[in-house]
Amino acid sequence: MLESDGSVTSGSRGGELISPILTDSPETWRQLEVVCEVAKRHGAEVNFETGGHVHIGAENALDGKKQRWRRFFKMAGGFEDVSHRLAGGEQGLFRGAEDDQYTESARRQSHCGITAVMPQEAETNAFQSIISRIGEDKYRSINLLPFATKKTIEFRAFNGSLTPGVIQASVKYAAGIVNAAERARTKPSEGFNVTYQDKRRGEIINNYSLVEEDFSDGAIMNVLDTVCSRKEDKEHLLSVIVRNRWVNR
């Protein structure tokens, strides 16, 4: 669906392509290829000012679960260097490196989330209120404000693209963050048995840093080990990451 948007629409030209809810299936990705091809055939293009925003449903994964939210915030802040390199897509650099007006760092927001006093598990309305306060405003790399009304989290950092594989990598990363927040843990809890992969993810998440930048290959592999459960997904995201430079904010 094409909608007008003040940041990209001028008169009768330009707009924002909005997808329906997507699932990780071959049919979904085939449809994405068709949409991108049709858009390009009709003259659609993106530039360095275009964003590729991804909404991930988080109600079942996070709502009313304080430890899951803490894991989410640790990744949102601690993985930011790698996520911004991935966000460059095929353009070589994350667009927020030059102008972060619409994609400000989420590290301060993440620190607030990690240190916030969360309510008891079942109090979902109280959680929504706290998450909204932590969210500050929508113009962060990760926008929490839609959670109160749509139960989604918006990942805003990704550069816009009409290349299906780049869009798919963005979606896989964003979904992987929410999935890891739900499942990663270093000891059994919430009825989950802890697999080796769950424990490994939990250890990586707990070693987060909101202060020290880490522009290393090891940082990339730690992020991929956390957000991806399949080797082919790690290779896919890595193929996008290597096209881009690190962002030194």
Backbone as CSV, one residue per row, in Angstrom:
resi,resn,N_x,N_y,N_z,CA_x,CA_y,CA_z,C_x,C_y,C_z
1,MET,0.851,-1.180,0.000,0.000,0.000,0.000,0.892,1.238,0.000
2,LEU,0.549,2.210,-0.855,1.319,3.444,-0.947,0.575,4.550,-0.211
3,GLU,1.261,5.185,0.742,0.678,6.285,1.496,1.577,7.504,1.386
4,SER,0.960,8.677,1.472,1.762,9.903,1.496,2.429,10.042,2.855
5,ASP,3.600,10.649,2.852,4.348,10.870,4.089,5.116,12.173,3.941
6,GLY,5.007,13.028,4.935,5.597,14.349,4.828,7.088,14.358,4.578
7,SER,7.777,13.291,4.979,9.234,13.267,4.830,9.675,12.874,3.427
8,VAL,8.783,12.265,2.636,9.175,11.802,1.297,8.219,12.246,0.201
9,THR,7.057,12.802,0.542,6.063,13.192,-0.448,6.188,14.672,-0.779
10,SER,6.180,14.982,-2.075,6.203,16.363,-2.537,5.129,16.514,-3.599
11,GLY,4.055,17.230,-3.275,2.945,17.349,-4.208,2.308,16.000,-4.451
12,SER,2.265,15.596,-5.718,1.692,14.290,-6.064,2.765,13.225,-6.218
13,ARG,4.003,13.561,-5.910,5.109,12.632,-6.117,5.645,12.130,-4.778
14,GLY,6.025,10.871,-4.772,6.654,10.290,-3.593,5.653,9.749,-2.602
15,GLY,6.088,8.795,-1.818,5.223,8.198,-0.818,5.938,7.083,-0.083
16,GLU,5.225,6.465,0.824,5.771,5.398,1.657,5.060,4.089,1.340
17,LEU,5.829,3.075,0.979,5.268,1.739,0.746,5.115,1.028,2.083
18,ILE,3.909,0.572,2.377,3.626,-0.098,3.647,3.137,-1.511,3.361
19,SER,3.780,-2.487,3.966,3.411,-3.884,3.734,2.332,-4.314,4.715
20,PRO,1.606,-5.382,4.389,0.767,-6.023,5.412,1.660,-6.737,6.417
21,ILE,1.076,-7.358,7.422,1.854,-8.127,8.394,2.543,-9.281,7.673
22,LEU,3.840,-9.427,7.884,4.631,-10.447,7.200,4.963,-11.602,8.137
23,THR,5.103,-12.780,7.557,5.598,-13.945,8.286,6.816,-14.486,7.551
24,ASP,7.648,-15.225,8.256,8.875,-15.766,7.665,8.535,-17.013,6.866
25,SER,8.161,-16.807,5.606,7.794,-17.924,4.734,8.281,-17.633,3.320
26,PRO,8.535,-18.667,2.524,8.968,-18.439,1.142,7.991,-17.574,0.355
27,GLU,6.693,-17.741,0.592,5.695,-16.961,-0.132,5.806,-15.473,0.197
28,THR,6.038,-15.170,1.465,6.208,-13.767,1.864,7.356,-13.123,1.115
29,TRP,8.493,-13.805,1.045,9.666,-13.213,0.404,9.494,-13.158,-1.107
30,ARG,8.745,-14.092,-1.696,8.437,-13.997,-3.130,7.566,-12.769,-3.399
31,GLN,6.585,-12.544,-2.537,5.733,-11.366,-2.703,6.536,-10.076,-2.571
32,LEU,7.496,-10.068,-1.657,8.347,-8.895,-1.493,9.133,-8.616,-2.772
33,GLU,9.653,-9.655,-3.402,10.383,-9.491,-4.651,9.499,-8.873,-5.726
34,VAL,8.254,-9.339,-5.807,7.320,-8.821,-6.810,7.033,-7.342,-6.560
35,VAL,6.767,-6.993,-5.310,6.457,-5.598,-4.974,7.631,-4.684,-5.320
36,CYS,8.839,-5.099,-4.978,10.015,-4.283,-5.280,10.197,-4.114,-6.782
37,GLU,9.980,-5.181,-7.527,10.130,-5.123,-8.974,9.085,-4.206,-9.597
38,VAL,7.842,-4.313,-9.155,6.772,-3.456,-9.680,7.051,-1.994,-9.342
39,ALA,7.487,-1.749,-8.111,7.785,-0.373,-7.701,8.882,0.234,-8.572
40,LYS,9.943,-0.519,-8.818,11.038,-0.008,-9.645,10.593,0.195,-11.088
41,ARG,9.743,-0.693,-11.568,9.243,-0.584,-12.940,8.444,0.706,-13.139
42,HIS,7.815,1.169,-12.052,7.019,2.395,-12.135,7.803,3.629,-11.685
43,GLY,9.112,3.480,-11.607,9.957,4.636,-11.353,10.294,4.914,-9.906
44,ALA,9.931,4.018,-9.005,10.246,4.240,-7.592,11.755,4.179,-7.373
45,GLU,12.230,5.007,-6.475,13.642,4.982,-6.107,13.787,5.459,-4.668
46,VAL,14.906,5.112,-4.068,15.210,5.567,-2.710,16.525,6.327,-2.753
47,ASN,16.733,7.178,-1.747,17.999,7.885,-1.639,18.509,7.786,-0.211
48,PHE,19.564,8.525,0.081,20.221,8.401,1.385,19.378,8.963,2.521
49,GLU,18.302,9.668,2.182,17.421,10.218,3.210,16.207,9.330,3.472
50,THR,16.110,8.227,2.741,14.945,7.350,2.860,15.169,6.306,3.942
51,GLY,14.170,6.107,4.784,14.253,5.098,5.833,13.472,3.849,5.481
52,GLY,13.923,2.717,6.001,13.214,1.449,5.861,12.763,0.984,7.234
53,HIS,11.621,1.440,7.680,11.163,1.183,9.052,10.509,-0.186,9.162
54,VAL,10.835,-0.903,10.222,10.323,-2.262,10.437,9.595,-2.316,11.777
55,HIS,8.320,-2.709,11.742,7.545,-2.919,12.972,7.518,-4.415,13.288
56,ILE,7.819,-4.762,14.522,7.788,-6.156,14.969,6.762,-6.287,16.095
57,GLY,5.831,-7.223,15.946,4.866,-7.483,17.010,5.567,-8.022,18.245
58,ALA,5.262,-7.431,19.406,5.985,-7.799,20.630,5.068,-8.155,21.782
59,GLU,3.769,-8.244,21.534,2.842,-8.484,22.645,3.124,-9.812,23.328
60,ASN,3.181,-10.896,22.566,3.394,-12.213,23.176,4.806,-12.367,23.722
61,ALA,5.765,-11.752,23.063,7.164,-11.927,23.463,7.537,-11.115,24.698
62,LEU,6.975,-9.904,24.837,7.479,-8.983,25.858,6.451,-8.485,26.856
63,ASP,5.197,-8.406,26.493,4.225,-7.713,27.336,4.103,-8.360,28.711
64,GLY,4.325,-7.560,29.748,4.193,-8.056,31.113,5.362,-8.881,31.612
65,LYS,6.483,-8.864,30.894,7.638,-9.695,31.257,8.861,-8.812,31.471
66,LYS,9.173,-8.490,32.731,10.216,-7.502,32.978,11.611,-7.974,32.593
67,GLN,11.937,-9.253,32.811,13.275,-9.717,32.452,13.464,-9.741,30.939
68,ARG,12.394,-10.035,30.221,12.490,-10.001,28.761,12.725,-8.576,28.277
69,TRP,12.034,-7.629,28.887,12.265,-6.236,28.520,13.704,-5.823,28.831
70,ARG,14.241,-6.263,29.942,15.623,-5.897,30.274,16.589,-6.458,29.228
71,ARG,16.350,-7.708,28.822,17.202,-8.273,27.768,17.060,-7.466,26.479
72,PHE,15.843,-7.066,26.167,15.622,-6.260,24.964,16.435,-4.967,25.019
73,PHE,16.369,-4.268,26.139,17.076,-2.990,26.242,18.595,-3.178,26.222
74,LYS,19.084,-4.269,26.803,20.522,-4.538,26.752,20.982,-4.716,25.310
75,MET,20.191,-5.409,24.501,20.538,-5.583,23.094,20.353,-4.294,22.307
76,ALA,19.261,-3.581,22.566,18.988,-2.350,21.824,20.136,-1.360,21.955
77,GLY,20.706,-1.247,23.148,21.834,-0.345,23.353,23.174,-0.976,23.055
78,GLY,23.372,-2.190,23.542,24.667,-2.844,23.414,25.019,-3.278,22.010
79,PHE,24.011,-3.529,21.171,24.255,-3.979,19.798,24.209,-2.827,18.795
80,GLU,24.110,-1.593,19.269,23.833,-0.481,18.357,24.915,-0.282,17.301
81,ASP,26.186,-0.449,17.649,27.245,-0.258,16.653,27.061,-1.204,15.470
82,VAL,26.783,-2.460,15.761,26.611,-3.448,14.691,25.312,-3.195,13.935
83,SER,24.243,-2.884,14.655,22.958,-2.672,13.978,23.024,-1.472,13.042
84,HIS,23.772,-0.438,13.411,23.892,0.722,12.530,24.752,0.408,11.308
85,ARG,25.698,-0.497,11.454,26.451,-0.901,10.263,25.549,-1.707,9.330
86,LEU,24.762,-2.623,9.869,23.792,-3.365,9.060,22.799,-2.415,8.406
87,ALA,22.408,-1.357,9.130,21.359,-0.452,8.657,21.728,0.273,7.374
88,GLY,23.019,0.332,7.045,23.425,0.989,5.808,22.900,0.317,4.565
89,GLY,22.495,-0.946,4.691,21.941,-1.668,3.543,22.945,-1.800,2.427
90,GLU,22.626,-1.240,1.269,23.536,-1.302,0.119,24.173,0.053,-0.164
91,GLN,24.010,1.013,0.754,24.470,2.376,0.494,25.818,2.693,1.126
92,GLY,26.398,1.740,1.837,27.748,1.921,2.350,27.855,2.549,3.719
93,LEU,26.777,3.206,4.183,26.835,3.900,5.472,25.415,4.149,5.976
94,PHE,25.213,3.946,7.257,23.940,4.265,7.909,23.647,5.754,7.761
95,ARG,22.440,6.085,7.292,22.129,7.482,6.991,22.197,8.379,8.231
96,GLY,21.983,7.816,9.420,22.051,8.598,10.650,23.450,9.054,10.995
97,ALA,24.462,8.539,10.281,25.836,8.972,10.543,26.026,10.438,10.195
98,GLU,25.243,10.939,9.241,25.384,12.324,8.802,24.293,13.233,9.363
99,ASP,23.109,12.684,9.584,22.003,13.475,10.128,21.106,12.535,10.911
100,ASP,21.188,12.616,12.239,20.428,11.676,13.061,19.119,12.281,13.576
101,GLN,18.585,13.253,12.851,17.356,13.920,13.271,16.214,12.931,13.483
102,TYR,16.156,11.914,12.619,15.048,10.965,12.691,15.458,9.600,13.236
103,THR,16.735,9.441,13.553,17.213,8.133,14.024,18.243,8.315,15.133
104,GLU,17.904,9.059,16.144,18.849,9.299,17.232,19.211,7.998,17.941
105,SER,20.392,7.981,18.523,20.850,6.799,19.252,19.830,6.381,20.305
106,ALA,19.669,5.077,20.456,18.742,4.532,21.454,19.456,4.160,22.749
107,ARG,20.716,4.551,22.904,21.469,4.106,24.081,20.947,4.726,25.376
108,ARG,20.656,6.018,25.364,20.127,6.633,26.585,18.771,6.014,26.948
109,GLN,17.949,5.828,25.943,16.657,5.174,26.142,16.840,3.775,26.709
110,SER,17.824,3.054,26.194,18.079,1.688,26.657,18.548,1.674,28.105
111,HIS,19.390,2.634,28.471,19.839,2.720,29.866,18.650,2.940,30.790
112,CYS,17.727,3.801,30.373,16.523,4.027,31.182,15.718,2.743,31.322
113,GLY,15.645,1.969,30.238,14.892,0.719,30.284,15.523,-0.327,31.175
114,ILE,16.847,-0.397,31.160,17.557,-1.384,31.978,17.418,-1.068,33.463
115,THR,17.446,0.203,33.794,17.456,0.609,35.204,16.071,0.923,35.758
116,ALA,15.054,0.946,34.914,13.705,1.295,35.373,13.166,0.248,36.346
117,VAL,12.379,0.707,37.293,11.675,-0.207,38.197,10.431,-0.699,37.468
118,MET,10.428,-1.982,37.137,9.320,-2.557,36.383,8.252,-3.089,37.338
119,PRO,6.983,-3.082,36.910,5.907,-3.605,37.759,5.920,-5.120,37.820
120,GLN,4.997,-5.681,38.582,4.870,-7.130,38.653,4.458,-7.686,37.291
121,GLU,4.736,-8.963,37.098,4.650,-9.570,35.777,3.320,-9.352,35.055
122,ALA,2.200,-9.533,35.731,0.916,-9.565,35.037,0.320,-8.184,34.768
123,GLU,0.939,-7.132,35.278,0.344,-5.804,35.180,0.686,-5.162,33.830
124,THR,-0.010,-5.611,32.780,0.338,-5.169,31.430,0.073,-3.683,31.218
125,ASN,-0.983,-3.148,31.801,-1.256,-1.716,31.644,-0.140,-0.875,32.251
126,ALA,0.365,-1.307,33.401,1.472,-0.592,34.034,2.728,-0.671,33.175
127,PHE,2.974,-1.832,32.567,4.114,-1.979,31.665,4.003,-1.001,30.504
128,GLN,2.827,-0.922,29.898,2.639,-0.031,28.753,2.939,1.411,29.123
129,SER,2.515,1.819,30.301,2.761,3.186,30.754,4.251,3.449,30.929
130,ILE,4.959,2.502,31.542,6.397,2.675,31.768,7.165,2.674,30.453
131,ILE,6.840,1.743,29.557,7.535,1.677,28.269,7.312,2.961,27.486
132,SER,6.107,3.518,27.541,5.832,4.779,26.846,6.681,5.912,27.403
133,ARG,6.863,5.951,28.719,7.692,7.002,29.319,9.163,6.825,28.940
134,ILE,9.614,5.585,28.917,11.001,5.316,28.528,11.229,5.726,27.078
135,GLY,10.197,5.561,26.248,10.330,5.792,24.814,10.622,7.225,24.413
136,GLU,10.355,8.197,25.251,10.688,9.605,25.007,9.966,10.169,23.781
137,ASP,10.429,9.852,22.587,9.746,10.282,21.368,10.042,9.273,20.271
138,LYS,9.400,9.429,19.131,9.492,8.422,18.073,10.811,8.453,17.313
139,TYR,11.553,9.555,17.384,12.716,9.703,16.524,13.974,9.116,17.143
140,ARG,13.888,7.855,17.503,15.020,7.071,17.983,15.270,5.939,16.984
141,SER,16.486,5.395,17.008,16.753,4.230,16.162,15.743,3.128,16.435
142,ILE,15.329,3.022,17.694,14.266,2.089,18.071,13.168,2.893,18.755
143,ASN,11.980,2.860,18.159,10.840,3.636,18.644,9.896,2.729,19.427
144,LEU,9.734,3.023,20.713,8.900,2.201,21.590,7.447,2.658,21.643
145,LEU,7.151,3.844,21.165,5.823,4.418,21.365,4.684,3.601,20.750
146,PRO,4.874,2.916,19.606,3.756,2.138,19.063,3.323,0.973,19.949
147,PHE,4.162,0.600,20.916,3.815,-0.563,21.736,2.523,-0.339,22.513
148,ALA,2.278,0.880,22.946,1.097,1.162,23.766,-0.200,0.952,22.998
149,THR,-0.194,1.221,21.690,-1.429,1.142,20.911,-1.472,-0.037,19.946
150,LYS,-0.311,-0.386,19.365,-0.271,-1.435,18.347,0.439,-2.703,18.810
151,LYS,1.067,-2.650,19.978,1.864,-3.775,20.489,3.035,-4.107,19.567
152,THR,3.548,-3.092,18.889,4.717,-3.292,18.037,5.860,-2.402,18.509
153,ILE,7.069,-2.778,18.112,8.258,-1.949,18.301,8.760,-1.590,16.910
154,GLU,9.073,-0.313,16.708,9.502,0.149,15.393,11.021,0.313,15.368
155,PHE,11.654,-0.408,14.460,13.093,-0.284,14.228,13.271,0.697,13.063
156,ARG,13.775,1.896,13.354,13.784,2.990,12.391,15.137,3.211,11.704
157,ALA,16.167,2.518,12.145,17.517,2.868,11.699,17.793,2.494,10.248
158,PHE,17.154,1.467,9.732,17.537,0.918,8.429,17.366,1.942,7.307
159,ASN,18.373,2.019,6.437,18.239,2.810,5.223,17.156,2.205,4.344
160,GLY,16.483,3.052,3.582,15.488,2.548,2.645,16.134,1.738,1.536
161,SER,15.384,0.810,0.972,15.910,-0.049,-0.087,14.760,-0.603,-0.915
162,LEU,15.051,-0.893,-2.168,14.134,-1.636,-3.028,14.765,-2.959,-3.439
163,THR,15.773,-3.380,-2.703,16.419,-4.669,-2.925,15.858,-5.667,-1.922
164,PRO,15.147,-6.697,-2.384,14.464,-7.612,-1.462,15.374,-8.216,-0.401
165,GLY,16.585,-8.623,-0.778,17.479,-9.255,0.183,17.896,-8.321,1.300
166,VAL,18.046,-7.037,0.992,18.408,-6.052,2.016,17.239,-5.835,2.970
167,ILE,16.041,-5.704,2.425,14.854,-5.545,3.271,14.675,-6.768,4.162
168,GLN,14.854,-7.944,3.586,14.699,-9.181,4.352,15.706,-9.243,5.499
169,ALA,16.934,-8.801,5.263,17.943,-8.795,6.330,17.520,-7.874,7.469
170,SER,16.953,-6.724,7.133,16.478,-5.793,8.168,15.381,-6.425,9.009
171,VAL,14.445,-7.084,8.343,13.331,-7.726,9.053,13.846,-8.849,9.946
172,LYS,14.768,-9.651,9.423,15.308,-10.764,10.210,16.044,-10.257,11.453
173,TYR,16.782,-9.168,11.303,17.498,-8.625,12.463,16.518,-8.140,13.520
174,ALA,15.543,-7.348,13.111,14.587,-6.787,14.070,13.804,-7.888,14.776
175,ALA,13.332,-8.866,14.005,12.603,-9.986,14.612,13.513,-10.788,15.529
176,GLY,14.787,-10.919,15.147,15.736,-11.671,15.964,15.988,-11.037,17.317
177,ILE,15.975,-9.703,17.373,16.143,-9.010,18.655,14.987,-9.344,19.593
178,VAL,13.763,-9.256,19.089,12.591,-9.538,19.927,12.559,-11.009,20.331
179,ASN,12.874,-11.900,19.392,12.877,-13.333,19.714,13.936,-13.671,20.760
180,ALA,15.120,-13.059,20.648,16.180,-13.323,21.622,15.808,-12.777,22.996
181,ALA,15.133,-11.637,23.034,14.680,-11.093,24.318,13.728,-12.057,25.008
182,GLU,12.943,-12.767,24.213,11.992,-13.731,24.781,12.683,-15.001,25.258
183,ARG,13.616,-15.538,24.476,14.107,-16.890,24.730,15.454,-16.961,25.440
184,ALA,16.316,-15.985,25.244,17.661,-16.078,25.826,17.587,-16.059,27.345
185,ARG,18.390,-16.899,27.989,18.475,-16.919,29.456,19.637,-17.820,29.845
186,THR,20.229,-17.567,30.984,21.371,-18.361,31.425,20.976,-19.481,32.374
187,LYS,19.727,-19.499,32.815,19.236,-20.577,33.676,17.742,-20.764,33.433
188,PRO,17.206,-21.953,33.733,15.788,-22.212,33.465,14.877,-21.215,34.188
189,SER,13.865,-20.738,33.472,12.860,-19.848,34.059,11.659,-19.789,33.135
190,GLU,10.524,-19.371,33.665,9.283,-19.222,32.895,8.888,-20.510,32.177
191,GLY,9.303,-21.644,32.693,8.955,-22.908,32.062,9.815,-23.275,30.871
192,PHE,10.833,-22.463,30.556,11.725,-22.746,29.438,12.892,-23.614,29.908
193,ASN,13.189,-24.662,29.173,14.458,-25.355,29.345,15.535,-24.558,28.612
194,VAL,16.726,-24.535,29.151,17.793,-23.725,28.567,18.654,-24.583,27.656
195,THR,18.634,-24.284,26.369,19.515,-24.950,25.427,20.885,-24.269,25.456
196,TYR,21.860,-24.913,24.837,23.185,-24.297,24.758,23.096,-22.944,24.060
197,GLN,22.293,-22.872,22.993,22.164,-21.619,22.249,21.498,-20.533,23.096
198,ASP,20.459,-20.907,23.851,19.810,-19.932,24.739,20.802,-19.371,25.756
199,LYS,21.615,-20.268,26.343,22.590,-19.834,27.349,23.655,-18.940,26.722
200,ARG,24.128,-19.331,25.554,25.126,-18.517,24.850,24.566,-17.124,24.576
201,ARG,23.334,-17.060,24.109,22.704,-15.763,23.864,22.613,-14.945,25.152
202,GLY,22.171,-15.606,26.217,22.035,-14.906,27.490,23.347,-14.328,27.980
203,GLU,24.427,-15.076,27.817,25.741,-14.596,28.257,26.194,-13.399,27.428
204,ILE,25.967,-13.456,26.118,26.340,-12.327,25.255,25.552,-11.081,25.649
205,ILE,24.250,-11.248,25.846,23.399,-10.109,26.203,23.840,-9.489,27.523
206,ASN,24.173,-10.323,28.496,24.557,-9.810,29.817,25.905,-9.103,29.816
207,ASN,26.689,-9.308,28.769,27.985,-8.632,28.658,27.898,-7.333,27.857
208,TYR,26.690,-6.799,27.744,26.471,-5.586,26.970,27.266,-4.408,27.543
209,SER,27.469,-3.401,26.691,28.036,-2.129,27.151,27.307,-1.000,26.442
210,LEU,26.880,-0.003,27.196,26.256,1.179,26.612,27.253,2.320,26.465
211,VAL,28.499,2.072,26.861,29.497,3.138,26.882,30.601,2.885,25.863
212,GLU,31.159,1.693,25.866,32.309,1.396,25.020,31.860,0.989,23.618
213,GLU,32.416,1.665,22.616,32.154,1.279,21.238,32.975,0.039,20.912
214,ASP,32.421,-0.840,20.091,33.125,-2.069,19.723,32.977,-2.269,18.223
215,PHE,34.023,-1.869,17.494,34.020,-1.992,16.043,34.862,-3.198,15.629
216,SER,34.538,-4.358,16.138,35.357,-5.541,15.890,34.555,-6.634,15.197
217,ASP,35.294,-7.561,14.576,34.638,-8.730,13.985,33.957,-9.559,15.065
218,GLY,34.566,-9.603,16.248,33.964,-10.356,17.344,32.615,-9.800,17.745
219,ALA,32.483,-8.468,17.734,31.199,-7.845,18.064,30.137,-8.244,17.049
220,ILE,30.514,-8.266,15.780,29.567,-8.671,14.737,29.106,-10.101,14.962
221,MET,30.045,-11.006,15.215,29.678,-12.410,15.378,28.832,-12.624,16.631
222,ASN,29.102,-11.885,17.698,28.269,-12.007,18.896,26.830,-11.602,18.611
223,VAL,26.665,-10.519,17.869,25.310,-10.084,17.521,24.618,-11.127,16.651
224,LEU,25.313,-11.625,15.647,24.706,-12.621,14.759,24.373,-13.899,15.514
225,ASP,25.233,-14.313,16.431,24.953,-15.510,17.236,23.724,-15.316,18.117
226,THR,23.436,-14.073,18.474,22.300,-13.796,19.352,20.995,-13.684,18.587
227,VAL,21.007,-12.986,17.464,19.740,-12.706,16.772,19.379,-13.755,15.724
228,CYS,20.323,-14.613,15.355,20.059,-15.614,14.313,20.185,-17.018,14.887
229,SER,19.248,-17.877,14.546,19.327,-19.270,14.976,19.755,-20.189,13.841
230,ARG,19.748,-19.671,12.603,20.118,-20.488,11.445,21.380,-19.928,10.790
231,LYS,22.240,-20.847,10.348,23.491,-20.442,9.713,23.232,-19.572,8.493
232,GLU,22.221,-19.928,7.699,21.953,-19.166,6.481,21.515,-17.732,6.790
233,ASP,20.846,-17.539,7.928,20.456,-16.180,8.310,21.672,-15.357,8.730
234,LYS,22.604,-15.985,9.446,23.838,-15.281,9.819,24.598,-14.850,8.566
235,GLU,24.701,-15.751,7.606,25.416,-15.438,6.373,24.713,-14.324,5.607
236,HIS,23.391,-14.352,5.621,22.603,-13.326,4.935,22.853,-11.947,5.545
237,LEU,22.738,-11.840,6.865,22.967,-10.546,7.514,24.413,-10.088,7.340
238,LEU,25.354,-11.023,7.431,26.765,-10.667,7.275,27.037,-10.119,5.875
239,SER,26.352,-10.661,4.868,26.553,-10.192,3.495,26.134,-8.737,3.321
240,VAL,25.212,-8.267,4.159,24.815,-6.855,4.131,25.768,-6.023,4.980
241,ILE,26.128,-6.527,6.143,27.025,-5.786,7.040,28.337,-5.428,6.353
242,VAL,28.916,-6.376,5.604,30.241,-6.135,5.017,30.209,-5.080,3.911
243,ARG,29.035,-4.696,3.452,28.938,-3.644,2.434,29.083,-2.241,3.034
244,ASN,29.062,-2.152,4.360,28.951,-0.852,5.014,30.100,-0.574,5.970
245,ARG,30.292,0.710,6.260,31.333,1.147,7.185,30.754,1.285,8.588
246,TRP,31.636,1.227,9.569,31.230,1.508,10.938,30.836,2.975,11.069
247,VAL,29.940,3.247,12.003,29.516,4.620,12.287,30.112,5.038,13.618
248,ASN,30.948,6.066,13.590,31.532,6.589,14.828,30.754,7.821,15.245
249,ARG,29.841,7.620,16.192,29.004,8.735,16.640,29.781,9.567,17.646
